[in-house]
Amino acid sequence: MKHRLKNALRLLATSGPVSRLFRPLMAGRSTIFMLHRFRDRELGVEGHDPGMLDEALTAIRREGFRTVSAEEILLTAREEGDPSGLVAFTVDDGYADFHHVGAPVFAHHGCPVTVFLATEFLDDGAWLWPDRVRFMMMHTPVDSVELEAVGETRALEWKSRGSRGAAFQNLTWLLSGMTPDRRTTALEELEDRLRVEVPGEPLPEFQPMSWDEVREDGKRGVTFGPHSVTHPNMALLDRHELEWEISRSWERIQAETDAGTPVFCFPFGRAEDCPEGAGRAMVEAGLSGAVTAVPGHVTAEISRLSPFRLPRFAWPDDLGDVRQILHGLERAKSLVRAWVPKDFSSPGSS
């Protein structure tokens, strides 16, 4: 009941006359959405619901927003145009379920979408290392593990499906803070401690797109940007490694398809995962911008002054949440949070 009431109030606030009260908050702002996997029942992939995506794309157009590419948002700012109401869609990593499930939905609506490819994933058809962790957590017979990270031993425990998912997230973030060599060793140790043998090649649910599928989707209007070669934490790389991950991934895309777009996507994408030196390396590689996973709307000022640190919103599972982001409710909430003192307490509270 509470959930239905919340959705009803949100729908009221993002439609008709009420939404116009919030629209001024979105003046000069555009939105980039970040997606990953797409639900594929046959392969057992749990991801974005294609039906909800289809409904959302219909609503976005009907409600006056214009779908463009991430690169066009950058170009609009550089040409001093108005970015208000622009919406871009991006998809990270390059899994096969995008080709089979996601791409047809975007094509049906004539909606631009950029897929960021971790190029070694496609070249070698090997596991993305976070998927190795996911496979281990799905099949381990144990319910706890210790892992040495950042100079200390961290203990993780899971007793339920929900806590197992949280443990997977914690393991992934711990491993993302390791250098590639240390992470390789840690993954091998995890297999022993979790008593799981990971297959040499990824199972169908973890497989990447093929380059032939990339070219096929390019003909549908999909564009492809670099997402590094090996999906490392860029902040842990030295200058030469950083330059190689950026330039090599872009070179591979240009060699395989004419649908490349000069926009990079940081692996992991937290603020601390996006080193300052990356921007210089991207300019040298011929790239014009980069996206992060830091939530926020894109303004003309951000596009001009920080083109290699563009914010993105994670794609919600609920159409009401999509509207909340696009119509200004999310911005209104952030303004209220910024205005209310952190130590604010209501009368009578302790």
Secondary structure, DSSP 8 states (H G I E B T S, - for coil): -HHHHHHHHHHHHTSHHHHHHHGGGGTTEEEEEEE--B-BTTTTB--B-HHHHHHHHHHHHHTT-EEE-HHHHHHHHHTT---TTEEEEEEEE-BHHIIIIIHHHHHHTT---EEEE-HHHHHH----HHHHHHHHHHH-S-SEEEEEETTEEEEEE--SHHHHHHHHHHHHHHHHTS-HHHHHHHHHHHHHHHT----SS--GGG-B--HHHHHHHHHTT-EEEE--SS---GGGS-HHHHHHHHHHHHHHHHHH-S-B-SEEE-SS--GGGS-THHHHHHHHHT--EEE-S----EEHHHHHH-TTSB--EE--SSHHHHHHHHHTHHHHHHHHHHHS-TT---TT--
